[in-house]
Amino acid sequence: MINFKTIFAIALLSASTAATADEIVIDTTDLHAAISAQLAEGLEQMQQDLNEDLNAILVAQKDEQADTSVSAQRAE
């Protein structure tokens, strides 16, 4: 995920390039690469967490359905 340090660095670079655009050319390739890597890592972690949560919900629903069908059979 993008953390506050990254956001601060982007804001700082934006402010400094706006103020001194005529004097200095800043190469932000490394910054873009770092942000992209963090974003990809965060998205991958979110996908993994989502898969785990959905699997847990599906297992819980199957268990609940199995318990309901067993109690319905016993009532007959």
mmCIF file of the N, C-alpha and C atoms, coordinates in Angstrom:
data_MODEL
# 
_entry.id   MODEL 
# 
loop_
_atom_site.group_PDB 
_atom_site.id 
_atom_site.type_symbol 
_atom_site.label_atom_id 
_atom_site.label_alt_id 
_atom_site.label_comp_id 
_atom_site.label_asym_id 
_atom_site.label_entity_id 
_atom_site.label_seq_id 
_atom_site.pdbx_PDB_ins_code 
_atom_site.Cartn_x 
_atom_site.Cartn_y 
_atom_site.Cartn_z 
_atom_site.occupancy 
_atom_site.B_iso_or_equiv 
_atom_site.pdbx_formal_charge 
_atom_site.auth_seq_id 
_atom_site.auth_comp_id 
_atom_site.auth_asym_id 
_atom_site.auth_atom_id 
_atom_site.pdbx_PDB_model_num 
ATOM 1   N N  . MET A 1 1  ? 0.836   -1.172  0.000   1.00 0.00 ? 1  MET A N  1 
ATOM 2   C CA . MET A 1 1  ? 0.000   0.000   0.000   1.00 0.00 ? 1  MET A CA 1 
ATOM 3   C C  . MET A 1 1  ? 0.892   1.250   0.000   1.00 0.00 ? 1  MET A C  1 
ATOM 4   N N  . ILE A 1 2  ? 0.349   2.300   -0.508  1.00 0.00 ? 2  ILE A N  1 
ATOM 5   C CA . ILE A 1 2  ? 1.091   3.560   -0.517  1.00 0.00 ? 2  ILE A CA 1 
ATOM 6   C C  . ILE A 1 2  ? 1.024   4.149   0.886   1.00 0.00 ? 2  ILE A C  1 
ATOM 7   N N  . ASN A 1 3  ? 2.187   4.406   1.455   1.00 0.00 ? 3  ASN A N  1 
ATOM 8   C CA . ASN A 1 3  ? 2.211   4.932   2.816   1.00 0.00 ? 3  ASN A CA 1 
ATOM 9   C C  . ASN A 1 3  ? 2.384   6.451   2.812   1.00 0.00 ? 3  ASN A C  1 
ATOM 10  N N  . PHE A 1 4  ? 2.372   7.018   3.992   1.00 0.00 ? 4  PHE A N  1 
ATOM 11  C CA . PHE A 1 4  ? 2.437   8.467   4.120   1.00 0.00 ? 4  PHE A CA 1 
ATOM 12  C C  . PHE A 1 4  ? 3.776   9.024   3.663   1.00 0.00 ? 4  PHE A C  1 
ATOM 13  N N  . LYS A 1 5  ? 4.849   8.260   3.813   1.00 0.00 ? 5  LYS A N  1 
ATOM 14  C CA . LYS A 1 5  ? 6.152   8.739   3.360   1.00 0.00 ? 5  LYS A CA 1 
ATOM 15  C C  . LYS A 1 5  ? 6.149   8.933   1.847   1.00 0.00 ? 5  LYS A C  1 
ATOM 16  N N  . THR A 1 6  ? 5.531   8.007   1.135   1.00 0.00 ? 6  THR A N  1 
ATOM 17  C CA . THR A 1 6  ? 5.468   8.107   -0.315  1.00 0.00 ? 6  THR A CA 1 
ATOM 18  C C  . THR A 1 6  ? 4.635   9.317   -0.730  1.00 0.00 ? 6  THR A C  1 
ATOM 19  N N  . ILE A 1 7  ? 3.496   9.504   -0.089  1.00 0.00 ? 7  ILE A N  1 
ATOM 20  C CA . ILE A 1 7  ? 2.645   10.646  -0.405  1.00 0.00 ? 7  ILE A CA 1 
ATOM 21  C C  . ILE A 1 7  ? 3.375   11.952  -0.106  1.00 0.00 ? 7  ILE A C  1 
ATOM 22  N N  . PHE A 1 8  ? 4.091   11.985  1.023   1.00 0.00 ? 8  PHE A N  1 
ATOM 23  C CA . PHE A 1 8  ? 4.858   13.175  1.377   1.00 0.00 ? 8  PHE A CA 1 
ATOM 24  C C  . PHE A 1 8  ? 5.944   13.444  0.339   1.00 0.00 ? 8  PHE A C  1 
ATOM 25  N N  . ALA A 1 9  ? 6.614   12.384  -0.115  1.00 0.00 ? 9  ALA A N  1 
ATOM 26  C CA . ALA A 1 9  ? 7.673   12.552  -1.116  1.00 0.00 ? 9  ALA A CA 1 
ATOM 27  C C  . ALA A 1 9  ? 7.103   13.088  -2.422  1.00 0.00 ? 9  ALA A C  1 
ATOM 28  N N  . ILE A 1 10 ? 5.941   12.587  -2.815  1.00 0.00 ? 10 ILE A N  1 
ATOM 29  C CA . ILE A 1 10 ? 5.311   13.075  -4.048  1.00 0.00 ? 10 ILE A CA 1 
ATOM 30  C C  . ILE A 1 10 ? 4.929   14.542  -3.903  1.00 0.00 ? 10 ILE A C  1 
ATOM 31  N N  . ALA A 1 11 ? 4.353   14.893  -2.771  1.00 0.00 ? 11 ALA A N  1 
ATOM 32  C CA . ALA A 1 11 ? 3.962   16.288  -2.543  1.00 0.00 ? 11 ALA A CA 1 
ATOM 33  C C  . ALA A 1 11 ? 5.182   17.201  -2.530  1.00 0.00 ? 11 ALA A C  1 
ATOM 34  N N  . LEU A 1 12 ? 6.236   16.747  -1.896  1.00 0.00 ? 12 LEU A N  1 
ATOM 35  C CA . LEU A 1 12 ? 7.459   17.541  -1.837  1.00 0.00 ? 12 LEU A CA 1 
ATOM 36  C C  . LEU A 1 12 ? 8.061   17.732  -3.218  1.00 0.00 ? 12 LEU A C  1 
ATOM 37  N N  . LEU A 1 13 ? 8.101   16.654  -3.990  1.00 0.00 ? 13 LEU A N  1 
ATOM 38  C CA . LEU A 1 13 ? 8.639   16.756  -5.347  1.00 0.00 ? 13 LEU A CA 1 
ATOM 39  C C  . LEU A 1 13 ? 7.768   17.656  -6.215  1.00 0.00 ? 13 LEU A C  1 
ATOM 40  N N  . SER A 1 14 ? 6.472   17.550  -6.066  1.00 0.00 ? 14 SER A N  1 
ATOM 41  C CA . SER A 1 14 ? 5.570   18.395  -6.853  1.00 0.00 ? 14 SER A CA 1 
ATOM 42  C C  . SER A 1 14 ? 5.776   19.864  -6.512  1.00 0.00 ? 14 SER A C  1 
ATOM 43  N N  . ALA A 1 15 ? 5.877   20.162  -5.244  1.00 0.00 ? 15 ALA A N  1 
ATOM 44  C CA . ALA A 1 15 ? 6.064   21.549  -4.816  1.00 0.00 ? 15 ALA A CA 1 
ATOM 45  C C  . ALA A 1 15 ? 7.413   22.083  -5.271  1.00 0.00 ? 15 ALA A C  1 
ATOM 46  N N  . SER A 1 16 ? 8.446   21.272  -5.167  1.00 0.00 ? 16 SER A N  1 
ATOM 47  C CA . SER A 1 16 ? 9.779   21.749  -5.539  1.00 0.00 ? 16 SER A CA 1 
ATOM 48  C C  . SER A 1 16 ? 9.907   21.912  -7.046  1.00 0.00 ? 16 SER A C  1 
ATOM 49  N N  . THR A 1 17 ? 9.267   21.030  -7.811  1.00 0.00 ? 17 THR A N  1 
ATOM 50  C CA . THR A 1 17 ? 9.368   21.179  -9.265  1.00 0.00 ? 17 THR A CA 1 
ATOM 51  C C  . THR A 1 17 ? 8.540   22.352  -9.754  1.00 0.00 ? 17 THR A C  1 
ATOM 52  N N  . ALA A 1 18 ? 7.442   22.655  -9.081  1.00 0.00 ? 18 ALA A N  1 
ATOM 53  C CA . ALA A 1 18 ? 6.629   23.807  -9.478  1.00 0.00 ? 18 ALA A CA 1 
ATOM 54  C C  . ALA A 1 18 ? 7.388   25.107  -9.202  1.00 0.00 ? 18 ALA A C  1 
ATOM 55  N N  . ALA A 1 19 ? 8.120   25.147  -8.101  1.00 0.00 ? 19 ALA A N  1 
ATOM 56  C CA . ALA A 1 19 ? 8.828   26.374  -7.716  1.00 0.00 ? 19 ALA A CA 1 
ATOM 57  C C  . ALA A 1 19 ? 10.099  26.576  -8.536  1.00 0.00 ? 19 ALA A C  1 
ATOM 58  N N  . THR A 1 20 ? 10.766  25.510  -8.909  1.00 0.00 ? 20 THR A N  1 
ATOM 59  C CA . THR A 1 20 ? 12.052  25.633  -9.592  1.00 0.00 ? 20 THR A CA 1 
ATOM 60  C C  . THR A 1 20 ? 12.061  24.868  -10.907 1.00 0.00 ? 20 THR A C  1 
ATOM 61  N N  . ALA A 1 21 ? 11.004  24.936  -11.636 1.00 0.00 ? 21 ALA A N  1 
ATOM 62  C CA . ALA A 1 21 ? 10.901  24.177  -12.875 1.00 0.00 ? 21 ALA A CA 1 
ATOM 63  C C  . ALA A 1 21 ? 11.927  24.631  -13.906 1.00 0.00 ? 21 ALA A C  1 
ATOM 64  N N  . ASP A 1 22 ? 12.323  25.878  -13.855 1.00 0.00 ? 22 ASP A N  1 
ATOM 65  C CA . ASP A 1 22 ? 13.287  26.399  -14.814 1.00 0.00 ? 22 ASP A CA 1 
ATOM 66  C C  . ASP A 1 22 ? 14.712  25.966  -14.496 1.00 0.00 ? 22 ASP A C  1 
ATOM 67  N N  . GLU A 1 23 ? 14.996  25.653  -13.231 1.00 0.00 ? 23 GLU A N  1 
ATOM 68  C CA . GLU A 1 23 ? 16.371  25.410  -12.814 1.00 0.00 ? 23 GLU A CA 1 
ATOM 69  C C  . GLU A 1 23 ? 16.760  23.942  -12.798 1.00 0.00 ? 23 GLU A C  1 
ATOM 70  N N  . ILE A 1 24 ? 15.869  23.071  -12.333 1.00 0.00 ? 24 ILE A N  1 
ATOM 71  C CA . ILE A 1 24 ? 16.239  21.683  -12.102 1.00 0.00 ? 24 ILE A CA 1 
ATOM 72  C C  . ILE A 1 24 ? 15.239  20.761  -12.786 1.00 0.00 ? 24 ILE A C  1 
ATOM 73  N N  . VAL A 1 25 ? 15.764  19.724  -13.418 1.00 0.00 ? 25 VAL A N  1 
ATOM 74  C CA . VAL A 1 25 ? 14.899  18.679  -13.976 1.00 0.00 ? 25 VAL A CA 1 
ATOM 75  C C  . VAL A 1 25 ? 15.058  17.465  -13.078 1.00 0.00 ? 25 VAL A C  1 
ATOM 76  N N  . ILE A 1 26 ? 13.949  17.020  -12.486 1.00 0.00 ? 26 ILE A N  1 
ATOM 77  C CA . ILE A 1 26 ? 13.992  15.897  -11.561 1.00 0.00 ? 26 ILE A CA 1 
ATOM 78  C C  . ILE A 1 26 ? 13.520  14.643  -12.274 1.00 0.00 ? 26 ILE A C  1 
ATOM 79  N N  . ASP A 1 27 ? 14.321  13.604  -12.180 1.00 0.00 ? 27 ASP A N  1 
ATOM 80  C CA . ASP A 1 27 ? 13.956  12.313  -12.771 1.00 0.00 ? 27 ASP A CA 1 
ATOM 81  C C  . ASP A 1 27 ? 13.139  11.533  -11.746 1.00 0.00 ? 27 ASP A C  1 
ATOM 82  N N  . THR A 1 28 ? 11.887  11.335  -12.049 1.00 0.00 ? 28 THR A N  1 
ATOM 83  C CA . THR A 1 28 ? 10.998  10.639  -11.114 1.00 0.00 ? 28 THR A CA 1 
ATOM 84  C C  . THR A 1 28 ? 10.773  9.189   -11.500 1.00 0.00 ? 28 THR A C  1 
ATOM 85  N N  . THR A 1 29 ? 11.620  8.651   -12.369 1.00 0.00 ? 29 THR A N  1 
ATOM 86  C CA . THR A 1 29 ? 11.458  7.265   -12.814 1.00 0.00 ? 29 THR A CA 1 
ATOM 87  C C  . THR A 1 29 ? 11.539  6.294   -11.644 1.00 0.00 ? 29 THR A C  1 
ATOM 88  N N  . ASP A 1 30 ? 12.522  6.494   -10.771 1.00 0.00 ? 30 ASP A N  1 
ATOM 89  C CA . ASP A 1 30 ? 12.676  5.608   -9.609  1.00 0.00 ? 30 ASP A CA 1 
ATOM 90  C C  . ASP A 1 30 ? 11.481  5.721   -8.671  1.00 0.00 ? 30 ASP A C  1 
ATOM 91  N N  . LEU A 1 31 ? 10.976  6.933   -8.489  1.00 0.00 ? 31 LEU A N  1 
ATOM 92  C CA . LEU A 1 31 ? 9.813   7.144   -7.638  1.00 0.00 ? 31 LEU A CA 1 
ATOM 93  C C  . LEU A 1 31 ? 8.592   6.436   -8.213  1.00 0.00 ? 31 LEU A C  1 
ATOM 94  N N  . HIS A 1 32 ? 8.395   6.558   -9.508  1.00 0.00 ? 32 HIS A N  1 
ATOM 95  C CA . HIS A 1 32 ? 7.268   5.875   -10.151 1.00 0.00 ? 32 HIS A CA 1 
ATOM 96  C C  . HIS A 1 32 ? 7.399   4.360   -10.025 1.00 0.00 ? 32 HIS A C  1 
ATOM 97  N N  . ALA A 1 33 ? 8.613   3.857   -10.193 1.00 0.00 ? 33 ALA A N  1 
ATOM 98  C CA . ALA A 1 33 ? 8.835   2.417   -10.069 1.00 0.00 ? 33 ALA A CA 1 
ATOM 99  C C  . ALA A 1 33 ? 8.547   1.937   -8.651  1.00 0.00 ? 33 ALA A C  1 
ATOM 100 N N  . ALA A 1 34 ? 8.976   2.707   -7.660  1.00 0.00 ? 34 ALA A N  1 
ATOM 101 C CA . ALA A 1 34 ? 8.738   2.333   -6.260  1.00 0.00 ? 34 ALA A CA 1 
ATOM 102 C C  . ALA A 1 34 ? 7.253   2.352   -5.941  1.00 0.00 ? 34 ALA A C  1 
ATOM 103 N N  . ILE A 1 35 ? 6.558   3.372   -6.411  1.00 0.00 ? 35 ILE A N  1 
ATOM 104 C CA . ILE A 1 35 ? 5.117   3.462   -6.165  1.00 0.00 ? 35 ILE A CA 1 
ATOM 105 C C  . ILE A 1 35 ? 4.385   2.320   -6.852  1.00 0.00 ? 35 ILE A C  1 
ATOM 106 N N  . SER A 1 36 ? 4.768   2.013   -8.074  1.00 0.00 ? 36 SER A N  1 
ATOM 107 C CA . SER A 1 36 ? 4.136   0.911   -8.802  1.00 0.00 ? 36 SER A CA 1 
ATOM 108 C C  . SER A 1 36 ? 4.367   -0.414  -8.101  1.00 0.00 ? 36 SER A C  1 
ATOM 109 N N  . ALA A 1 37 ? 5.570   -0.620  -7.602  1.00 0.00 ? 37 ALA A N  1 
ATOM 110 C CA . ALA A 1 37 ? 5.875   -1.861  -6.890  1.00 0.00 ? 37 ALA A CA 1 
ATOM 111 C C  . ALA A 1 37 ? 5.051   -1.966  -5.609  1.00 0.00 ? 37 ALA A C  1 
ATOM 112 N N  . GLN A 1 38 ? 4.947   -0.875  -4.872  1.00 0.00 ? 38 GLN A N  1 
ATOM 113 C CA . GLN A 1 38 ? 4.146   -0.885  -3.649  1.00 0.00 ? 38 GLN A CA 1 
ATOM 114 C C  . GLN A 1 38 ? 2.682   -1.109  -3.954  1.00 0.00 ? 38 GLN A C  1 
ATOM 115 N N  . LEU A 1 39 ? 2.199   -0.505  -5.024  1.00 0.00 ? 39 LEU A N  1 
ATOM 116 C CA . LEU A 1 39 ? 0.803   -0.680  -5.417  1.00 0.00 ? 39 LEU A CA 1 
ATOM 117 C C  . LEU A 1 39 ? 0.528   -2.124  -5.815  1.00 0.00 ? 39 LEU A C  1 
ATOM 118 N N  . ALA A 1 40 ? 1.418   -2.722  -6.591  1.00 0.00 ? 40 ALA A N  1 
ATOM 119 C CA . ALA A 1 40 ? 1.249   -4.118  -7.005  1.00 0.00 ? 40 ALA A CA 1 
ATOM 120 C C  . ALA A 1 40 ? 1.269   -5.044  -5.794  1.00 0.00 ? 40 ALA A C  1 
ATOM 121 N N  . GLU A 1 41 ? 2.166   -4.786  -4.869  1.00 0.00 ? 41 GLU A N  1 
ATOM 122 C CA . GLU A 1 41 ? 2.246   -5.604  -3.654  1.00 0.00 ? 41 GLU A CA 1 
ATOM 123 C C  . GLU A 1 41 ? 0.971   -5.464  -2.821  1.00 0.00 ? 41 GLU A C  1 
ATOM 124 N N  . GLY A 1 42 ? 0.493   -4.250  -2.694  1.00 0.00 ? 42 GLY A N  1 
ATOM 125 C CA . GLY A 1 42 ? -0.729  -4.018  -1.938  1.00 0.00 ? 42 GLY A CA 1 
ATOM 126 C C  . GLY A 1 42 ? -1.939  -4.681  -2.580  1.00 0.00 ? 42 GLY A C  1 
ATOM 127 N N  . LEU A 1 43 ? -2.039  -4.597  -3.904  1.00 0.00 ? 43 LEU A N  1 
ATOM 128 C CA . LEU A 1 43 ? -3.153  -5.242  -4.602  1.00 0.00 ? 43 LEU A CA 1 
ATOM 129 C C  . LEU A 1 43 ? -3.096  -6.757  -4.474  1.00 0.00 ? 43 LEU A C  1 
ATOM 130 N N  . GLU A 1 44 ? -1.896  -7.305  -4.549  1.00 0.00 ? 44 GLU A N  1 
ATOM 131 C CA . GLU A 1 44 ? -1.741  -8.752  -4.390  1.00 0.00 ? 44 GLU A CA 1 
ATOM 132 C C  . GLU A 1 44 ? -2.153  -9.194  -2.988  1.00 0.00 ? 44 GLU A C  1 
ATOM 133 N N  . GLN A 1 45 ? -1.751  -8.428  -1.982  1.00 0.00 ? 45 GLN A N  1 
ATOM 134 C CA . GLN A 1 45 ? -2.115  -8.752  -0.602  1.00 0.00 ? 45 GLN A CA 1 
ATOM 135 C C  . GLN A 1 45 ? -3.621  -8.639  -0.400  1.00 0.00 ? 45 GLN A C  1 
ATOM 136 N N  . MET A 1 46 ? -4.232  -7.604  -0.974  1.00 0.00 ? 46 MET A N  1 
ATOM 137 C CA . MET A 1 46 ? -5.679  -7.445  -0.863  1.00 0.00 ? 46 MET A CA 1 
ATOM 138 C C  . MET A 1 46 ? -6.412  -8.610  -1.527  1.00 0.00 ? 46 MET A C  1 
ATOM 139 N N  . GLN A 1 47 ? -5.923  -9.062  -2.701  1.00 0.00 ? 47 GLN A N  1 
ATOM 140 C CA . GLN A 1 47 ? -6.543  -10.189 -3.389  1.00 0.00 ? 47 GLN A CA 1 
ATOM 141 C C  . GLN A 1 47 ? -6.431  -11.462 -2.558  1.00 0.00 ? 47 GLN A C  1 
ATOM 142 N N  . GLN A 1 48 ? -5.278  -11.674 -1.955  1.00 0.00 ? 48 GLN A N  1 
ATOM 143 C CA . GLN A 1 48 ? -5.076  -12.852 -1.112  1.00 0.00 ? 48 GLN A CA 1 
ATOM 144 C C  . GLN A 1 48 ? -5.999  -12.800 0.111   1.00 0.00 ? 48 GLN A C  1 
ATOM 145 N N  . ASP A 1 49 ? -6.094  -11.650 0.742   1.00 0.00 ? 49 ASP A N  1 
ATOM 146 C CA . ASP A 1 49 ? -6.985  -11.498 1.899   1.00 0.00 ? 49 ASP A CA 1 
ATOM 147 C C  . ASP A 1 49 ? -8.443  -11.722 1.513   1.00 0.00 ? 49 ASP A C  1 
ATOM 148 N N  . LEU A 1 50 ? -8.830  -11.197 0.356   1.00 0.00 ? 50 LEU A N  1 
ATOM 149 C CA . LEU A 1 50 ? -10.201 -11.368 -0.119  1.00 0.00 ? 50 LEU A CA 1 
ATOM 150 C C  . LEU A 1 50 ? -10.506 -12.837 -0.381  1.00 0.00 ? 50 LEU A C  1 
ATOM 151 N N  . ASN A 1 51 ? -9.571  -13.539 -1.011  1.00 0.00 ? 51 ASN A N  1 
ATOM 152 C CA . ASN A 1 51 ? -9.764  -14.966 -1.264  1.00 0.00 ? 51 ASN A CA 1 
ATOM 153 C C  . ASN A 1 51 ? -9.915  -15.749 0.038   1.00 0.00 ? 51 ASN A C  1 
ATOM 154 N N  . GLU A 1 52 ? -9.084  -15.438 1.008   1.00 0.00 ? 52 GLU A N  1 
ATOM 155 C CA . GLU A 1 52 ? -9.160  -16.129 2.298   1.00 0.00 ? 52 GLU A CA 1 
ATOM 156 C C  . GLU A 1 52 ? -10.492 -15.850 2.989   1.00 0.00 ? 52 GLU A C  1 
ATOM 157 N N  . ASP A 1 53 ? -10.933 -14.593 2.947   1.00 0.00 ? 53 ASP A N  1 
ATOM 158 C CA . ASP A 1 53 ? -12.204 -14.238 3.575   1.00 0.00 ? 53 ASP A CA 1 
ATOM 159 C C  . ASP A 1 53 ? -13.378 -14.933 2.888   1.00 0.00 ? 53 ASP A C  1 
ATOM 160 N N  . LEU A 1 54 ? -13.373 -14.940 1.558   1.00 0.00 ? 54 LEU A N  1 
ATOM 161 C CA . LEU A 1 54 ? -14.461 -15.596 0.827   1.00 0.00 ? 54 LEU A CA 1 
ATOM 162 C C  . LEU A 1 54 ? -14.476 -17.096 1.082   1.00 0.00 ? 54 LEU A C  1 
ATOM 163 N N  . ASN A 1 55 ? -13.312 -17.713 1.136   1.00 0.00 ? 55 ASN A N  1 
ATOM 164 C CA . ASN A 1 55 ? -13.255 -19.142 1.433   1.00 0.00 ? 55 ASN A CA 1 
ATOM 165 C C  . ASN A 1 55 ? -13.799 -19.436 2.829   1.00 0.00 ? 55 ASN A C  1 
ATOM 166 N N  . ALA A 1 56 ? -13.466 -18.588 3.789   1.00 0.00 ? 56 ALA A N  1 
ATOM 167 C CA . ALA A 1 56 ? -13.969 -18.780 5.148   1.00 0.00 ? 56 ALA A CA 1 
ATOM 168 C C  . ALA A 1 56 ? -15.489 -18.627 5.189   1.00 0.00 ? 56 ALA A C  1 
ATOM 169 N N  . ILE A 1 57 ? -16.014 -17.657 4.441   1.00 0.00 ? 57 ILE A N  1 
ATOM 170 C CA . ILE A 1 57 ? -17.472 -17.461 4.401   1.00 0.00 ? 57 ILE A CA 1 
ATOM 171 C C  . ILE A 1 57 ? -18.152 -18.659 3.755   1.00 0.00 ? 57 ILE A C  1 
ATOM 172 N N  . LEU A 1 58 ? -17.594 -19.155 2.654   1.00 0.00 ? 58 LEU A N  1 
ATOM 173 C CA . LEU A 1 58 ? -18.191 -20.304 1.974   1.00 0.00 ? 58 LEU A CA 1 
ATOM 174 C C  . LEU A 1 58 ? -18.179 -21.551 2.852   1.00 0.00 ? 58 LEU A C  1 
ATOM 175 N N  . VAL A 1 59 ? -17.094 -21.759 3.569   1.00 0.00 ? 59 VAL A N  1 
ATOM 176 C CA . VAL A 1 59 ? -17.015 -22.915 4.473   1.00 0.00 ? 59 VAL A CA 1 
ATOM 177 C C  . VAL A 1 59 ? -18.044 -22.775 5.584   1.00 0.00 ? 59 VAL A C  1 
ATOM 178 N N  . ALA A 1 60 ? -18.180 -21.573 6.126   1.00 0.00 ? 60 ALA A N  1 
ATOM 179 C CA . ALA A 1 60 ? -19.158 -21.344 7.188   1.00 0.00 ? 60 ALA A CA 1 
ATOM 180 C C  . ALA A 1 60 ? -20.579 -21.567 6.678   1.00 0.00 ? 60 ALA A C  1 
ATOM 181 N N  . GLN A 1 61 ? -20.875 -21.137 5.453   1.00 0.00 ? 61 GLN A N  1 
ATOM 182 C CA . GLN A 1 61 ? -22.205 -21.336 4.883   1.00 0.00 ? 61 GLN A CA 1 
ATOM 183 C C  . GLN A 1 61 ? -22.478 -22.819 4.638   1.00 0.00 ? 61 GLN A C  1 
ATOM 184 N N  . LYS A 1 62 ? -21.468 -23.551 4.167   1.00 0.00 ? 62 LYS A N  1 
ATOM 185 C CA . LYS A 1 62 ? -21.641 -24.997 3.949   1.00 0.00 ? 62 LYS A CA 1 
ATOM 186 C C  . LYS A 1 62 ? -21.892 -25.709 5.272   1.00 0.00 ? 62 LYS A C  1 
ATOM 187 N N  . ASP A 1 63 ? -21.153 -25.320 6.301   1.00 0.00 ? 63 ASP A N  1 
ATOM 188 C CA . ASP A 1 63 ? -21.350 -25.922 7.618   1.00 0.00 ? 63 ASP A CA 1 
ATOM 189 C C  . ASP A 1 63 ? -22.745 -25.617 8.150   1.00 0.00 ? 63 ASP A C  1 
ATOM 190 N N  . GLU A 1 64 ? -23.194 -24.386 7.931   1.00 0.00 ? 64 GLU A N  1 
ATOM 191 C CA . GLU A 1 64 ? -24.520 -23.985 8.397   1.00 0.00 ? 64 GLU A CA 1 
ATOM 192 C C  . GLU A 1 64 ? -25.610 -24.770 7.654   1.00 0.00 ? 64 GLU A C  1 
ATOM 193 N N  . GLN A 1 65 ? -25.440 -24.943 6.357   1.00 0.00 ? 65 GLN A N  1 
ATOM 194 C CA . GLN A 1 65 ? -26.411 -25.714 5.577   1.00 0.00 ? 65 GLN A CA 1 
ATOM 195 C C  . GLN A 1 65 ? -26.409 -27.174 5.991   1.00 0.00 ? 65 GLN A C  1 
ATOM 196 N N  . ALA A 1 66 ? -25.231 -27.716 6.273   1.00 0.00 ? 66 ALA A N  1 
ATOM 197 C CA . ALA A 1 66 ? -25.143 -29.113 6.701   1.00 0.00 ? 66 ALA A CA 1 
ATOM 198 C C  . ALA A 1 66 ? -25.833 -29.288 8.047   1.00 0.00 ? 66 ALA A C  1 
ATOM 199 N N  . ASP A 1 67 ? -25.642 -28.346 8.962   1.00 0.00 ? 67 ASP A N  1 
ATOM 200 C CA . ASP A 1 67 ? -26.288 -28.417 10.276  1.00 0.00 ? 67 ASP A CA 1 
ATOM 201 C C  . ASP A 1 67 ? -27.808 -28.310 10.133  1.00 0.00 ? 67 ASP A C  1 
ATOM 202 N N  . THR A 1 68 ? -28.287 -27.482 9.241   1.00 0.00 ? 68 THR A N  1 
ATOM 203 C CA . THR A 1 68 ? -29.721 -27.306 9.032   1.00 0.00 ? 68 THR A CA 1 
ATOM 204 C C  . THR A 1 68 ? -30.343 -28.568 8.457   1.00 0.00 ? 68 THR A C  1 
ATOM 205 N N  . SER A 1 69 ? -29.672 -29.193 7.504   1.00 0.00 ? 69 SER A N  1 
ATOM 206 C CA . SER A 1 69 ? -30.232 -30.396 6.891   1.00 0.00 ? 69 SER A CA 1 
ATOM 207 C C  . SER A 1 69 ? -30.221 -31.564 7.870   1.00 0.00 ? 69 SER A C  1 
ATOM 208 N N  . VAL A 1 70 ? -29.224 -31.654 8.726   1.00 0.00 ? 70 VAL A N  1 
ATOM 209 C CA . VAL A 1 70 ? -29.169 -32.728 9.724   1.00 0.00 ? 70 VAL A CA 1 
ATOM 210 C C  . VAL A 1 70 ? -30.291 -32.562 10.738  1.00 0.00 ? 70 VAL A C  1 
ATOM 211 N N  . SER A 1 71 ? -30.539 -31.338 11.194  1.00 0.00 ? 71 SER A N  1 
ATOM 212 C CA . SER A 1 71 ? -31.597 -31.126 12.191  1.00 0.00 ? 71 SER A CA 1 
ATOM 213 C C  . SER A 1 71 ? -32.971 -31.333 11.555  1.00 0.00 ? 71 SER A C  1 
ATOM 214 N N  . ALA A 1 72 ? -33.134 -31.012 10.266  1.00 0.00 ? 72 ALA A N  1 
ATOM 215 C CA . ALA A 1 72 ? -34.399 -31.225 9.596   1.00 0.00 ? 72 ALA A CA 1 
ATOM 216 C C  . ALA A 1 72 ? -34.669 -32.726 9.429   1.00 0.00 ? 72 ALA A C  1 
ATOM 217 N N  . GLN A 1 73 ? -33.651 -33.509 9.162   1.00 0.00 ? 73 GLN A N  1 
ATOM 218 C CA . GLN A 1 73 ? -33.817 -34.950 9.015   1.00 0.00 ? 73 GLN A CA 1 
ATOM 219 C C  . GLN A 1 73 ? -34.159 -35.593 10.357  1.00 0.00 ? 73 GLN A C  1 
ATOM 220 N N  . ARG A 1 74 ? -33.592 -35.106 11.407  1.00 0.00 ? 74 ARG A N  1 
ATOM 221 C CA . ARG A 1 74 ? -33.866 -35.663 12.730  1.00 0.00 ? 74 ARG A CA 1 
ATOM 222 C C  . ARG A 1 74 ? -35.290 -35.332 13.176  1.00 0.00 ? 74 ARG A C  1 
ATOM 223 N N  . ALA A 1 75 ? -35.810 -34.194 12.741  1.00 0.00 ? 75 ALA A N  1 
ATOM 224 C CA . ALA A 1 75 ? -37.160 -33.799 13.141  1.00 0.00 ? 75 ALA A CA 1 
ATOM 225 C C  . ALA A 1 75 ? -38.226 -34.678 12.495  1.00 0.00 ? 75 ALA A C  1 
ATOM 226 N N  . GLU A 1 76 ? -37.895 -35.246 11.344  1.00 0.00 ? 76 GLU A N  1 
ATOM 227 C CA . GLU A 1 76 ? -38.873 -36.091 10.649  1.00 0.00 ? 76 GLU A CA 1 
ATOM 228 C C  . GLU A 1 76 ? -39.021 -37.370 11.388  1.00 0.00 ? 76 GLU A C  1 
# 
